[in-house]
Amino acid sequence: MTTARTTPHPTHARSRGSGARHRHRLTWRHTTPYLLVLPAVILELLIHIIPMFVGVWMSFVKLTQFFIANWSAAPYAGLGNYQVALDFSGPLGSDLLRSFGVTAAYTVLVVGFSWLFGMSAAVVLQRSFRGRGVLRTLFLVPYALPIYAAVITWSFMFQRDNGLVNHVLQNDLHVLDHAAFWLIGNNAFVSMTVVALWRSWPFAFLMLMAGMQNIPDEIYDAAAVDGAGVWQQIRYITLASLRPVNTVLLLMLFLWTFNDFNTPFVLFGPTAPSSADIISIHIYGNSFINWNFGLGSAMSVLLLLFLLVVTALYLAVTTRRSRRA
């Protein structure tokens, strides 16, 4: 008895092969986005997420110079580090509160004047005229320069004996009777604010100038025909159209300025004068100079919580206003 062998029809074989290729293509299409995002996720975990959790853990232990070699042996502190940081009647808590006040004043001045200068420059350079490209380039130079090179240059300019600032104010403008100390004392806050403002306002100018490119010129022409003046056009057209840009811009400037570390560190070193002791430098001093990493981590966590709360409130208010508009 012979058994008949069945041979698959070529059409069915081709359909099964094409179906397998189609499923493979769909699988690859679905997995490709995840594979492309995977390196960024791994780097985010290694650079931000894992160190953040390590820092939170450090805030609950008494990690001082005696336990640097063996972190696991550091005794558990619970909320002790937070209690010390928030005890404003104590020396460490009062210093943290004073540093917070300095940081708040520094942030308000830098963000406010950066937006004001950026907005003014963007309005002036909105219309086309000869030399506008040159002015745009010059305005963006501070933002394009490497931060360390720029701040070190300012530190030389602020020198008392042979600095350019004292030379101009004393010899050229005759504003000062004698050379001033710009990197110590109360003048240190002024120097730090000037340098940060010099570096920050070109970014505000760039963002606002880019936002103004989406405002049609016909709107201004129609407003001028209706009798609207320059200030009315800026208020009701420019500022109203730039509301989404300003929402993002002010938040970014606030976060960058409140967390600023490079400007005071390069200007003054690891120990800034008390008038320029903003909170990032203050946390650095408690961690790497006083060798109290547990307390420094607790201050960092408190700073993170403060910024998260302020950001959430800011976004909630701006979102509600945009919905009403």
Backbone bond lengths (Angstrom), bond angles and torsions (degrees), N, CA, C in turn:
res aa  C-N    CA-C-N  psi(-1)  N-CA   C-N-CA  omega(-1)  CA-C   N-CA-C  phi
1 M - - - 1.468 - - 1.529 108.56 -
2 T 1.267 116.21 125.71 1.470 121.12 -177.27 1.527 110.35 -102.36
3 T 1.318 114.39 142.55 1.472 120.35 179.09 1.522 109.14 -101.60
4 A 1.300 114.55 129.92 1.473 119.26 -178.67 1.539 109.73 -79.01
5 R 1.260 115.49 129.92 1.465 120.68 178.77 1.532 108.89 -89.76
6 T 1.330 113.77 128.63 1.471 118.62 -179.40 1.526 109.77 -94.18
7 T 1.237 115.41 127.10 1.469 121.65 179.39 1.519 109.36 -102.63
8 P 1.354 118.21 125.49 1.469 119.57 -179.21 1.515 110.89 -60.32
9 H 1.303 111.69 139.59 1.453 117.32 179.22 1.524 109.95 -66.17
10 P 1.309 119.76 139.75 1.469 121.17 -177.51 1.518 112.53 -57.84
11 T 1.317 117.70 -32.09 1.465 119.93 -179.13 1.518 111.40 -67.31
12 H 1.386 114.50 -41.97 1.467 118.08 178.00 1.520 111.36 -66.70
13 A 1.318 118.29 -37.89 1.463 121.43 178.57 1.524 111.26 -63.28
14 R 1.313 115.09 -42.40 1.465 118.42 179.30 1.522 111.27 -66.99
15 S 1.348 116.18 -37.40 1.465 119.05 179.53 1.521 110.81 -66.51
16 R 1.372 116.80 -40.62 1.458 118.12 177.76 1.526 110.83 -65.40
17 G 1.328 117.80 -40.13 1.466 120.64 178.63 1.520 112.43 -64.68
18 S 1.328 115.68 -43.02 1.463 118.62 178.74 1.518 111.28 -67.15
19 G 1.362 117.11 -35.09 1.466 120.41 177.06 1.512 111.68 -64.90
20 A 1.334 117.35 -41.06 1.459 120.34 177.79 1.522 111.01 -63.99
21 R 1.340 116.04 -42.32 1.462 118.90 178.39 1.523 110.89 -65.11
22 H 1.361 115.29 -37.77 1.457 118.83 179.12 1.517 111.35 -64.90
23 R 1.345 117.94 -42.56 1.456 120.48 177.09 1.526 111.70 -65.03
24 H 1.331 116.33 -38.72 1.460 119.56 177.42 1.529 110.38 -63.99
25 R 1.338 115.25 -39.84 1.465 118.82 179.83 1.525 110.82 -65.92
26 L 1.336 117.33 -40.99 1.455 120.60 178.14 1.523 111.23 -65.23
27 T 1.345 115.87 -41.73 1.468 119.25 178.70 1.519 111.09 -61.94
28 W 1.318 117.20 -45.04 1.462 121.05 178.77 1.530 111.18 -64.39
29 R 1.346 116.46 -37.45 1.455 119.84 179.69 1.525 111.22 -66.22
30 H 1.320 117.61 -35.27 1.460 120.41 -179.80 1.532 111.92 -77.98
31 T 1.304 117.22 -32.70 1.467 119.61 -177.00 1.519 113.47 -87.17
32 T 1.330 117.75 -20.46 1.468 120.15 -177.48 1.527 112.68 -59.05
33 P 1.351 120.41 -46.34 1.476 118.17 178.86 1.522 113.22 -58.46
34 Y 1.330 117.24 -39.46 1.465 119.96 179.74 1.525 111.39 -67.49
35 L 1.337 116.80 -36.73 1.457 119.74 177.81 1.524 111.43 -67.29
36 L 1.332 116.49 -35.07 1.464 119.64 178.82 1.522 111.75 -71.37
37 V 1.327 116.66 -33.02 1.463 120.50 -179.32 1.525 111.58 -82.08
38 L 1.323 117.60 -21.31 1.460 121.65 -174.33 1.524 113.57 -56.31
39 P 1.339 121.62 -45.37 1.480 119.25 178.59 1.527 112.75 -59.99
40 A 1.340 116.70 -39.70 1.462 119.27 178.85 1.530 111.00 -65.70
41 V 1.331 116.53 -38.45 1.466 119.97 179.21 1.530 110.42 -65.72
42 I 1.322 116.69 -42.08 1.470 120.34 179.34 1.527 110.80 -63.32
43 L 1.327 116.66 -45.07 1.463 119.96 179.10 1.522 111.14 -65.23
44 E 1.335 117.14 -38.47 1.459 119.74 178.20 1.525 110.79 -63.28
45 L 1.320 116.53 -40.07 1.462 120.07 177.72 1.526 111.27 -64.29
46 L 1.342 116.53 -44.82 1.458 120.48 -175.94 1.522 112.47 -71.83
47 I 1.347 117.28 -34.23 1.463 120.24 -172.30 1.520 112.09 -94.21
48 H 1.339 117.92 -34.60 1.457 119.90 -173.58 1.526 113.95 -117.18
49 I 1.317 117.70 -55.01 1.463 120.54 -169.24 1.524 111.35 -67.10
50 I 1.346 116.77 -54.21 1.464 119.84 -177.88 1.528 111.59 -62.99
51 P 1.357 120.34 -46.78 1.476 118.31 175.92 1.526 113.10 -60.08
52 M 1.331 117.15 -32.58 1.457 118.97 178.95 1.528 110.94 -65.43
53 F 1.332 117.23 -44.11 1.457 119.94 177.98 1.533 111.33 -66.66
54 V 1.325 117.06 -35.28 1.465 119.84 175.47 1.526 110.47 -63.74
55 G 1.322 116.33 -40.95 1.456 119.78 177.52 1.518 112.61 -64.42
56 V 1.329 116.99 -38.78 1.469 119.78 176.37 1.526 110.16 -63.70
57 W 1.333 116.58 -41.62 1.473 119.66 177.60 1.525 111.15 -62.77
58 M 1.327 116.83 -41.25 1.462 120.42 -179.68 1.524 111.90 -62.78
59 S 1.345 117.40 -28.05 1.458 119.52 -178.67 1.523 112.54 -70.57
60 F 1.332 118.00 -13.83 1.463 121.59 -179.26 1.524 112.80 -102.45
61 V 1.319 118.16 8.08 1.459 121.36 178.62 1.521 109.21 -128.41
62 K 1.318 115.90 159.41 1.465 122.14 177.58 1.524 109.13 -89.56
63 L 1.320 114.19 73.10 1.464 120.09 -176.58 1.523 108.75 -89.21
64 T 1.325 116.93 98.72 1.451 122.89 179.00 1.527 109.42 -115.81
65 Q 1.342 116.28 -170.68 1.456 119.69 -178.25 1.524 112.28 -64.89
66 F 1.315 117.70 -17.86 1.466 120.59 -178.36 1.528 112.53 -78.43
67 F 1.337 117.03 -14.04 1.457 119.54 -176.34 1.531 111.88 -123.71
68 I 1.339 117.37 17.26 1.463 119.80 -179.47 1.517 110.66 -64.91
69 A 1.325 117.05 -38.69 1.466 120.13 -177.92 1.525 112.04 -70.59
70 N 1.312 117.82 -25.18 1.459 121.57 -178.65 1.529 108.62 -140.94
71 W 1.324 115.54 90.61 1.457 120.45 -176.32 1.524 112.00 -63.02
72 S 1.324 117.22 -35.56 1.461 119.92 -176.00 1.527 112.56 -65.88
73 A 1.326 116.73 -19.78 1.461 120.18 179.84 1.518 112.62 -85.08
74 A 1.326 118.83 -4.88 1.459 121.35 -179.83 1.527 109.86 -65.37
75 P 1.320 118.70 131.02 1.475 120.37 -178.25 1.521 111.73 -68.28
76 Y 1.313 114.36 150.74 1.461 121.05 -179.66 1.528 109.17 -74.15
77 A 1.331 115.22 132.41 1.467 120.34 -177.67 1.516 112.82 -108.94
78 G 1.322 117.78 -14.50 1.459 119.81 -176.98 1.513 110.91 64.74
79 L 1.321 115.84 -129.08 1.463 121.29 177.58 1.525 111.82 -94.38
80 G 1.327 116.76 16.39 1.458 120.25 -177.40 1.521 113.23 -61.63
81 N 1.331 117.35 -43.09 1.461 120.18 179.30 1.526 111.49 -64.37
82 Y 1.312 117.07 -38.28 1.464 120.54 178.12 1.528 110.85 -67.97
83 Q 1.329 116.99 -37.68 1.457 120.37 178.32 1.516 111.24 -64.66
84 V 1.331 116.91 -39.35 1.463 120.13 178.01 1.528 110.34 -66.71
85 A 1.339 116.83 -42.07 1.469 120.24 -178.82 1.521 111.98 -67.18
86 L 1.330 117.25 -35.10 1.458 121.16 -176.58 1.522 113.08 -94.68
87 D 1.316 118.47 2.46 1.461 121.97 176.17 1.534 108.11 -83.74
88 F 1.327 116.27 87.39 1.455 120.68 -173.75 1.521 113.04 -72.47
89 S 1.311 117.43 -9.98 1.461 119.63 173.95 1.526 112.19 -84.10
90 G 1.326 116.96 -16.11 1.452 121.70 177.54 1.514 111.75 -87.82
91 P 1.327 117.33 168.98 1.472 120.04 -177.01 1.520 113.12 -66.22
92 L 1.330 118.17 -42.88 1.455 120.36 -178.07 1.522 111.53 -70.77
93 G 1.320 116.50 -40.88 1.460 119.31 178.46 1.514 113.02 -67.44
94 S 1.335 117.06 -40.17 1.469 119.97 178.11 1.520 111.39 -65.97
95 D 1.340 117.21 -36.81 1.461 119.94 176.45 1.527 110.93 -65.50
96 L 1.327 117.15 -39.16 1.462 120.69 177.75 1.524 110.70 -65.48
97 L 1.328 117.54 -41.15 1.465 120.65 178.72 1.524 111.12 -65.03
98 R 1.328 116.79 -41.14 1.466 119.49 177.10 1.525 110.82 -64.06
99 S 1.328 117.14 -40.86 1.453 120.77 177.47 1.530 111.61 -63.78
100 F 1.325 115.97 -37.45 1.462 119.42 176.68 1.528 111.15 -63.41
101 G 1.330 116.94 -40.68 1.461 119.78 177.30 1.519 112.40 -63.99
102 V 1.333 116.63 -42.02 1.472 120.23 176.78 1.521 110.56 -61.63
103 T 1.318 116.79 -41.94 1.464 120.82 -179.92 1.520 111.27 -65.60
104 A 1.333 116.95 -40.57 1.468 119.99 179.40 1.525 110.83 -63.57
105 A 1.342 117.55 -45.53 1.464 120.15 177.94 1.519 111.58 -63.28
106 Y 1.308 116.36 -42.62 1.470 121.98 177.45 1.527 111.07 -59.70
107 T 1.330 117.05 -43.40 1.464 121.30 -178.24 1.524 110.97 -67.71
108 V 1.327 117.17 -43.87 1.464 120.31 -179.31 1.526 110.77 -61.42
109 L 1.320 117.40 -44.77 1.467 120.43 -178.88 1.515 111.78 -66.75
110 V 1.326 117.47 -46.96 1.463 120.35 -176.55 1.527 110.99 -67.38
111 V 1.323 117.48 -46.28 1.464 119.99 -178.77 1.525 110.73 -66.72
112 G 1.340 116.73 -44.61 1.459 119.81 -178.64 1.521 112.91 -61.82
113 F 1.326 116.59 -50.40 1.457 119.62 -178.22 1.530 111.70 -73.07
114 S 1.319 118.32 -30.21 1.463 119.39 176.16 1.524 110.46 -63.85
115 W 1.327 116.09 -43.79 1.462 118.96 177.86 1.524 110.69 -65.95
116 L 1.325 117.98 -41.76 1.462 121.32 -178.47 1.526 111.06 -63.91
117 F 1.332 117.65 -47.01 1.460 120.71 179.47 1.523 111.19 -66.64
118 G 1.349 116.60 -42.67 1.456 119.52 179.28 1.505 112.48 -63.67
119 M 1.330 116.63 -41.56 1.455 120.66 178.79 1.524 111.16 -65.42
120 S 1.317 117.17 -43.73 1.463 120.66 179.37 1.517 111.50 -61.63
121 A 1.326 116.86 -45.79 1.465 119.97 179.72 1.518 111.26 -65.67
122 A 1.331 118.11 -39.50 1.462 120.64 179.95 1.523 111.41 -65.73
123 V 1.331 117.63 -38.13 1.469 120.31 178.38 1.520 110.79 -67.61
124 V 1.328 116.66 -42.17 1.466 120.11 -179.81 1.520 111.08 -64.08
125 L 1.331 116.88 -39.45 1.467 120.66 -176.96 1.521 113.44 -93.89
126 Q 1.335 117.41 14.27 1.464 119.05 -179.83 1.523 111.52 -71.24
127 R 1.318 117.40 -43.56 1.462 121.74 179.05 1.524 110.62 -84.84
128 S 1.304 115.01 148.89 1.465 120.51 -176.82 1.526 110.54 -77.39
129 F 1.334 116.05 135.63 1.457 122.70 174.10 1.517 107.80 -156.76
130 R 1.309 115.48 166.01 1.455 119.75 -177.55 1.533 110.47 -68.73
131 G 1.337 114.99 130.52 1.455 121.19 -179.19 1.517 114.14 90.92
132 R 1.349 118.07 4.15 1.455 119.31 -178.99 1.530 111.30 -65.32
133 G 1.331 117.08 -39.02 1.459 119.81 179.59 1.516 112.43 -63.60
134 V 1.328 117.21 -36.99 1.464 120.90 179.07 1.532 110.31 -66.43
135 L 1.332 116.43 -43.13 1.460 119.77 178.96 1.524 111.68 -65.11
136 R 1.333 116.95 -39.26 1.468 119.42 176.98 1.518 111.17 -60.13
137 T 1.315 115.82 -42.85 1.458 119.83 -179.86 1.521 111.22 -64.79
138 L 1.332 117.11 -44.03 1.462 120.46 -179.79 1.527 111.47 -64.15
139 F 1.328 116.73 -38.39 1.466 119.73 -179.48 1.525 111.91 -66.85
140 L 1.315 117.44 -28.89 1.462 120.85 -176.74 1.528 112.95 -89.68
141 V 1.328 117.85 -4.62 1.469 120.24 -178.79 1.527 112.47 -60.03
142 P 1.343 120.62 -45.70 1.474 118.28 179.82 1.519 113.88 -59.56
143 Y 1.330 116.67 -34.05 1.459 119.25 179.98 1.526 111.31 -74.90
144 A 1.331 117.07 -28.04 1.466 120.51 -177.86 1.522 112.83 -83.33
145 L 1.324 118.12 -21.99 1.458 120.36 -178.31 1.523 111.01 -69.69
146 P 1.324 118.00 145.15 1.480 119.78 172.76 1.517 110.51 -59.63
147 I 1.303 116.59 138.08 1.458 120.98 -171.30 1.521 111.80 -62.20
148 Y 1.332 118.10 -41.89 1.464 119.64 -176.15 1.519 111.17 -68.59
149 A 1.332 116.37 -40.08 1.457 118.83 178.35 1.524 111.04 -64.66
150 A 1.338 116.40 -40.72 1.459 120.15 -178.43 1.526 111.27 -67.39
151 V 1.330 117.38 -46.50 1.469 119.96 -176.78 1.525 111.02 -70.17
152 I 1.321 117.64 -36.61 1.467 119.51 176.32 1.524 110.15 -62.88
153 T 1.325 117.66 -39.02 1.463 120.67 176.75 1.526 110.65 -60.90
154 W 1.324 116.60 -42.84 1.460 120.12 177.14 1.528 111.24 -63.98
155 S 1.319 117.68 -37.42 1.465 119.53 179.38 1.525 111.21 -62.77
156 F 1.333 117.80 -36.53 1.461 120.26 175.20 1.528 110.69 -69.20
157 M 1.319 117.23 -36.93 1.460 120.37 179.64 1.525 111.65 -67.67
158 F 1.333 117.79 -26.85 1.458 121.83 -179.46 1.525 113.19 -88.77
159 Q 1.316 118.27 3.26 1.460 119.64 178.38 1.530 110.50 -62.23
160 R 1.307 115.94 146.60 1.463 119.27 -173.84 1.523 112.93 -73.00
161 D 1.319 117.29 -45.54 1.468 119.79 -170.95 1.520 112.76 -80.97
162 N 1.325 116.78 -48.20 1.462 118.94 -174.97 1.525 112.19 -123.85
163 G 1.323 117.55 25.46 1.449 120.86 179.93 1.516 112.21 -81.53
164 L 1.319 115.75 150.21 1.464 120.88 -177.94 1.524 111.74 -68.58
165 V 1.335 117.95 -34.18 1.462 120.60 -177.19 1.522 110.79 -63.87
166 N 1.319 117.03 -48.73 1.463 119.46 178.46 1.522 111.66 -64.95
167 H 1.319 117.17 -35.67 1.467 120.19 179.81 1.527 110.67 -63.26
168 V 1.328 116.31 -44.50 1.467 119.59 -178.76 1.525 110.96 -69.83
169 L 1.325 117.36 -45.51 1.464 120.40 -176.64 1.525 112.50 -70.36
170 Q 1.329 116.85 -32.29 1.466 119.74 -176.06 1.517 112.49 -92.17
171 N 1.313 117.86 -46.48 1.458 120.75 -172.68 1.521 113.69 -92.40
172 D 1.333 116.57 -35.49 1.463 119.52 -176.18 1.529 112.53 -92.79
173 L 1.322 117.15 -50.80 1.459 120.61 -177.47 1.525 113.67 -92.41
174 H 1.332 117.07 -15.64 1.467 122.96 179.27 1.530 111.42 56.54
175 V 1.326 116.04 38.38 1.462 121.39 177.10 1.524 110.29 -83.53
176 L 1.328 117.10 -35.16 1.457 122.50 -178.43 1.520 110.40 -107.21
177 D 1.329 116.21 141.11 1.461 120.71 175.17 1.520 111.94 -79.70
178 H 1.334 116.10 -29.93 1.459 120.75 179.71 1.522 108.15 -144.74
179 A 1.326 115.32 162.44 1.458 120.00 -178.27 1.525 110.42 -64.98
180 A 1.316 115.71 136.55 1.467 121.64 -176.91 1.525 110.27 -101.57
181 F 1.311 114.80 155.41 1.459 121.58 173.40 1.533 108.01 -90.32
182 W 1.314 116.95 114.17 1.457 121.15 -175.24 1.522 112.83 -99.41
183 L 1.306 118.37 -12.58 1.457 120.94 -176.17 1.520 112.94 -110.66
184 I 1.313 118.07 7.45 1.458 122.23 175.46 1.527 107.81 -139.03
185 G 1.314 116.20 164.24 1.453 120.12 178.14 1.517 112.57 70.29
186 N 1.335 115.16 -159.06 1.462 120.10 -178.35 1.515 113.13 -69.11
187 N 1.334 117.17 -24.26 1.464 119.45 178.71 1.522 112.51 -67.48
188 A 1.334 117.54 -16.66 1.460 119.78 179.24 1.528 111.00 -62.56
189 F 1.320 117.58 -36.55 1.467 120.45 177.51 1.520 110.92 -63.95
190 V 1.335 116.53 -41.02 1.463 120.21 178.63 1.532 110.48 -63.43
191 S 1.327 116.65 -44.42 1.465 120.26 -179.57 1.520 111.19 -62.50
192 M 1.322 116.60 -45.55 1.462 120.29 179.96 1.525 111.54 -62.65
193 T 1.311 117.42 -40.79 1.462 121.29 179.77 1.519 111.33 -66.42
194 V 1.320 117.04 -41.51 1.471 120.55 179.85 1.521 110.76 -63.01
195 V 1.323 116.87 -44.43 1.461 120.20 -179.21 1.531 110.71 -65.48
196 A 1.314 117.38 -44.56 1.464 120.45 179.40 1.526 111.02 -64.44
197 L 1.320 116.89 -39.87 1.465 120.14 177.35 1.521 111.40 -65.03
198 W 1.319 116.72 -41.51 1.465 121.07 178.08 1.521 111.71 -60.31
199 R 1.339 116.88 -33.99 1.453 120.56 -179.55 1.520 113.37 -84.86
200 S 1.326 118.57 -26.68 1.463 121.17 -170.98 1.522 113.78 -91.74
201 W 1.321 117.57 -35.49 1.455 117.91 -172.27 1.531 113.09 -65.52
202 P 1.350 122.04 -30.79 1.470 118.23 175.99 1.531 113.26 -61.62
203 F 1.344 117.78 -31.52 1.460 119.22 176.37 1.522 110.74 -66.54
204 A 1.332 116.65 -42.03 1.468 119.64 175.59 1.524 110.66 -62.07
205 F 1.302 116.58 -41.46 1.467 120.58 176.99 1.523 111.49 -60.81
206 L 1.312 117.24 -42.68 1.463 121.00 -179.40 1.525 111.25 -64.43
207 M 1.330 117.68 -45.06 1.457 121.51 179.81 1.525 111.45 -64.40
208 L 1.318 116.95 -45.35 1.465 120.52 -178.08 1.527 111.66 -69.79
209 M 1.317 116.08 -37.34 1.456 119.10 178.17 1.529 110.71 -65.39
210 A 1.339 117.05 -39.80 1.455 120.16 176.92 1.526 111.29 -64.97
211 G 1.347 117.11 -38.17 1.453 119.69 178.06 1.517 112.67 -67.12
212 M 1.314 117.52 -33.00 1.459 120.50 180.00 1.518 112.98 -70.77
213 Q 1.326 117.59 -19.58 1.454 119.79 179.17 1.528 111.68 -65.51
214 N 1.336 117.10 -21.28 1.465 120.85 -179.31 1.521 112.96 -90.13
215 I 1.339 117.84 0.54 1.469 120.64 178.08 1.526 107.93 -92.47
216 P 1.325 119.66 116.71 1.475 121.02 -178.52 1.530 111.28 -65.39
217 D 1.319 116.02 143.37 1.465 120.50 177.57 1.516 111.89 -67.64
218 E 1.326 116.83 -23.58 1.461 119.69 -178.95 1.522 111.93 -62.56
219 I 1.348 116.48 -30.56 1.469 119.49 179.54 1.526 110.32 -65.94
220 Y 1.326 116.86 -42.20 1.454 120.07 177.72 1.526 110.99 -66.77
221 D 1.320 116.90 -39.52 1.466 119.85 179.12 1.524 111.02 -63.64
222 A 1.335 115.61 -42.19 1.463 118.59 178.61 1.521 111.59 -66.38
223 A 1.331 116.80 -38.16 1.458 119.88 178.40 1.525 110.90 -66.42
224 A 1.330 117.05 -37.71 1.467 120.27 177.97 1.523 110.96 -65.95
225 V 1.332 116.97 -38.69 1.469 120.58 177.40 1.530 110.36 -63.64
226 D 1.329 117.02 -36.47 1.467 121.22 179.44 1.515 112.98 -76.98
227 G 1.328 117.21 -3.19 1.454 120.38 176.32 1.506 115.59 97.62
228 A 1.319 118.26 11.20 1.452 120.93 179.51 1.528 110.14 -75.54
229 G 1.323 115.68 133.64 1.447 120.07 178.39 1.515 111.99 -81.90
230 V 1.346 115.26 -175.58 1.462 120.08 -177.55 1.524 110.93 -64.55
231 W 1.333 116.64 -47.21 1.466 119.93 -178.02 1.516 111.65 -66.60
232 Q 1.331 117.23 -35.44 1.459 119.51 176.45 1.521 111.45 -66.65
233 Q 1.323 117.38 -37.82 1.463 120.32 177.08 1.523 111.11 -65.59
234 I 1.328 116.15 -41.02 1.463 118.86 178.98 1.528 110.70 -65.12
235 R 1.327 116.36 -41.88 1.470 120.16 -176.06 1.518 112.52 -71.17
236 Y 1.342 116.76 -48.08 1.454 119.92 -170.45 1.529 113.81 -95.04
237 I 1.314 117.63 -14.86 1.475 120.09 -179.93 1.524 110.20 -112.74
238 T 1.343 115.63 -59.02 1.466 118.77 -173.80 1.531 111.57 -66.55
239 L 1.325 116.66 -54.62 1.462 119.37 -177.25 1.525 111.68 -66.10
240 A 1.334 116.79 -36.88 1.466 119.07 178.78 1.525 111.33 -66.28
241 S 1.327 117.20 -38.51 1.464 120.15 179.88 1.520 111.89 -74.03
242 L 1.334 116.98 -27.27 1.465 120.85 -177.99 1.521 112.85 -90.87
243 R 1.325 119.18 9.38 1.458 120.48 -177.35 1.529 112.66 -59.06
244 P 1.347 120.89 -44.71 1.480 118.95 176.80 1.525 112.81 -63.33
245 V 1.332 116.87 -37.58 1.466 120.26 179.04 1.523 110.41 -66.46
246 N 1.326 117.07 -43.66 1.462 120.60 179.92 1.523 112.01 -64.59
247 T 1.329 116.34 -33.56 1.465 119.54 178.57 1.521 111.01 -59.42
248 V 1.323 116.21 -47.84 1.460 120.53 -179.81 1.525 111.12 -73.32
249 L 1.316 116.96 -40.45 1.465 121.53 -175.65 1.525 111.60 -63.00
250 L 1.326 117.18 -48.32 1.462 119.94 -178.47 1.523 111.65 -64.37
251 L 1.323 117.03 -37.29 1.463 119.49 178.28 1.520 111.23 -65.93
252 M 1.328 117.41 -43.54 1.457 120.86 179.31 1.532 111.13 -64.35
253 L 1.335 116.94 -44.24 1.460 119.43 179.05 1.517 111.24 -63.66
254 F 1.325 117.20 -38.55 1.459 120.53 178.92 1.526 111.29 -62.90
255 L 1.332 116.83 -48.19 1.460 119.92 -178.22 1.519 111.20 -65.98
256 W 1.313 117.53 -43.17 1.462 120.31 -179.88 1.526 111.45 -63.68
257 T 1.326 116.79 -43.86 1.460 120.20 -175.53 1.514 111.27 -72.52
258 F 1.333 117.72 -42.32 1.458 120.10 -178.87 1.530 111.01 -65.75
259 N 1.329 116.98 -29.63 1.469 121.26 178.69 1.526 112.92 -95.94
260 D 1.317 117.55 7.63 1.461 120.08 -173.53 1.530 110.75 -60.63
261 F 1.305 114.42 128.55 1.463 121.16 178.29 1.523 111.33 -123.44
262 N 1.322 116.96 -35.28 1.463 120.46 -172.59 1.525 112.33 -65.72
263 T 1.326 116.91 -43.45 1.464 119.52 -175.19 1.528 112.26 -61.65
264 P 1.334 120.75 -54.64 1.480 118.58 179.34 1.517 113.15 -68.58
265 F 1.327 117.71 -31.80 1.467 119.48 -178.08 1.526 111.09 -67.50
266 V 1.324 117.04 -42.35 1.459 119.66 179.87 1.519 110.71 -72.63
267 L 1.336 117.63 -35.23 1.463 120.53 -178.74 1.527 112.11 -71.81
268 F 1.320 117.36 -45.41 1.461 121.18 -169.79 1.519 114.19 -114.94
269 G 1.319 118.53 -12.62 1.446 120.08 -175.31 1.527 110.76 88.92
270 P 1.321 117.08 -168.52 1.472 119.77 -175.66 1.517 114.09 -69.91
271 T 1.327 118.94 -18.86 1.463 121.74 179.08 1.523 108.54 -118.69
272 A 1.323 115.61 97.07 1.456 120.77 -179.44 1.517 110.53 -80.95
273 P 1.322 119.06 155.10 1.471 120.69 173.45 1.523 110.75 -59.30
274 S 1.313 116.33 157.88 1.464 120.48 -175.96 1.517 111.97 -60.60
275 S 1.324 118.22 -32.14 1.460 120.39 -179.98 1.520 112.46 -72.19
276 A 1.324 117.73 -19.49 1.460 122.36 179.70 1.518 112.21 -116.56
277 D 1.321 116.36 19.41 1.462 121.38 -177.70 1.533 109.35 -83.43
278 I 1.325 116.46 75.14 1.459 119.27 178.74 1.531 108.95 -74.99
279 I 1.307 115.91 168.25 1.461 119.72 -163.63 1.526 112.80 -67.81
280 S 1.307 118.84 -30.12 1.469 119.83 178.31 1.522 111.05 -66.09
281 I 1.327 117.01 -42.89 1.462 120.94 176.86 1.525 110.17 -68.01
282 H 1.320 117.10 -35.56 1.463 120.89 179.34 1.531 110.56 -64.69
283 I 1.314 117.09 -42.37 1.469 120.22 177.54 1.516 110.79 -66.71
284 Y 1.305 116.99 -39.44 1.464 120.62 177.44 1.528 110.67 -61.78
285 G 1.328 117.02 -42.07 1.458 119.53 179.96 1.514 112.67 -64.36
286 N 1.338 117.58 -41.84 1.452 120.13 178.51 1.527 111.99 -66.71
287 S 1.330 116.69 -30.65 1.459 119.76 -176.45 1.520 112.51 -85.41
288 F 1.321 118.15 -49.72 1.460 121.18 -169.28 1.526 114.23 -106.35
289 I 1.314 117.40 -9.56 1.463 119.74 175.78 1.524 110.42 -106.54
290 N 1.329 116.48 -46.00 1.465 120.30 175.86 1.527 112.49 -85.00
291 W 1.302 117.57 -7.94 1.468 123.54 176.71 1.538 111.68 59.41
292 N 1.316 116.09 38.20 1.459 120.52 175.65 1.529 107.39 -116.75
293 F 1.326 115.27 80.07 1.457 120.31 -175.09 1.528 112.04 -69.71
294 G 1.307 117.83 -28.62 1.452 120.23 177.66 1.522 111.55 -65.26
295 L 1.336 116.70 -46.23 1.455 120.67 178.49 1.531 110.99 -67.22
296 G 1.336 116.62 -41.52 1.459 119.25 177.39 1.516 112.41 -62.16
297 S 1.335 117.33 -38.40 1.457 120.58 177.35 1.523 111.37 -66.25
298 A 1.331 116.99 -39.40 1.458 120.29 177.01 1.528 111.09 -62.08
299 M 1.319 117.22 -41.10 1.466 120.50 176.69 1.526 110.82 -64.47
300 S 1.328 117.14 -38.18 1.462 120.52 178.17 1.517 111.40 -64.95
301 V 1.318 117.52 -40.96 1.462 120.81 178.37 1.526 110.43 -65.24
302 L 1.319 117.33 -41.18 1.465 120.38 177.24 1.524 110.70 -63.02
303 L 1.316 116.91 -39.93 1.466 120.12 176.84 1.524 110.86 -63.56
304 L 1.330 116.92 -42.26 1.459 120.94 178.33 1.522 111.02 -61.35
305 L 1.327 117.13 -45.15 1.460 120.74 179.24 1.518 111.24 -63.03
306 F 1.323 117.11 -41.19 1.467 120.41 178.05 1.524 111.46 -61.04
307 L 1.317 116.80 -46.21 1.465 120.21 -179.42 1.526 111.45 -66.52
308 L 1.330 117.54 -36.35 1.465 119.76 177.21 1.524 111.09 -65.02
309 V 1.327 117.03 -42.09 1.466 120.19 179.69 1.526 110.80 -65.36
310 V 1.323 117.12 -45.82 1.462 120.62 179.93 1.521 110.59 -63.04
311 T 1.327 117.51 -42.19 1.459 120.65 179.25 1.519 111.39 -63.83
312 A 1.340 116.94 -43.42 1.465 120.02 179.76 1.525 111.20 -63.19
313 L 1.335 117.09 -44.04 1.459 119.98 178.44 1.522 111.95 -64.58
314 Y 1.310 115.96 -41.51 1.469 120.22 179.28 1.525 111.25 -62.42
315 L 1.314 117.10 -46.05 1.464 120.38 179.50 1.525 111.49 -66.20
316 A 1.335 116.46 -36.56 1.467 118.80 178.59 1.523 110.96 -65.35
317 V 1.334 117.47 -42.83 1.465 120.75 -179.75 1.513 111.12 -67.12
318 T 1.330 117.25 -46.38 1.461 119.90 -178.79 1.525 112.07 -66.66
319 T 1.327 117.44 -36.03 1.462 120.08 177.20 1.522 111.07 -65.93
320 R 1.318 117.40 -40.97 1.464 120.49 178.86 1.523 110.83 -64.85
321 R 1.343 116.72 -40.40 1.450 119.13 178.41 1.522 112.52 -65.92
322 S 1.325 117.17 -39.63 1.465 120.79 179.05 1.518 111.36 -65.37
323 R 1.341 118.01 -35.51 1.454 120.57 177.22 1.519 111.68 -68.76
324 R 1.342 116.87 -37.68 1.453 119.05 177.18 1.524 111.68 -67.53
325 A 1.341 115.19 -34.84 1.481 118.01 178.97 1.504 111.07 -70.81
